[in-house]
Structure formats: C-alpha cells, structure tokens
Amino acid sequence: MKQKQESMSEAEYIATFCNEKRIRNRWAVCVSPETHKLLQKAVFTFMDYHVTAVSMVDAILSHHFETHRELITQLYTEKIEKTFNFIRQENNEPDSSDDETGCP
C-alpha cells in the first residue's frame, strides 16, 4: 500500500538532496527514459547548488534506504530465513527450532 510522504520545505529538500558529492568509486544504475528526464529537470532546477545527476541519485537512494531501513531489514531477514528453511527442507535437515538442545 502506498503511503503519502510528508511534504518537505524547499530548504529541507535542498539540504537533503542537493549537496555536491564527489563519488570516486561508481556503479552504474539504469533508469527509464521518463525517470532520466525528471532527473535532468531536477538537476537543472538546483544547478546553483552544484548538484550533479550522480550526487542527486546517491542522495535520493540514501534517503530512501534510511527512511525505510526497518522495513527493508525486516523483509531481508524474512527472505533469508525462508531461504535457509527451504534449503534445510531440501536437504532433509531438521529445523533448528525443533532441536531440544537449542544448538544449531
């Protein structure tokens, strides 16, 4: 379900997403043409703050991961547990929760 995000002021937006950041070790990220056009518009809008597309994308993703850290961590943990439970079942290993000694 989509939650409506609280609105940011212009100053908060600039402080969060429009910082010049030099990124020496980079990884490519592919985006749709529509997202790329929006990114170009945002970078142009805030070019007085020396923001680049790379630094803005980095800030947007960092903000997203920080904002949703608990949910992402919870879902990641559940995924790992499901994977290991599946592997145990495939190998006919007993589930460690059934172990009376409490040892793995």
Beta strands, then each sheet from edge to edge (+ up, - down):
end
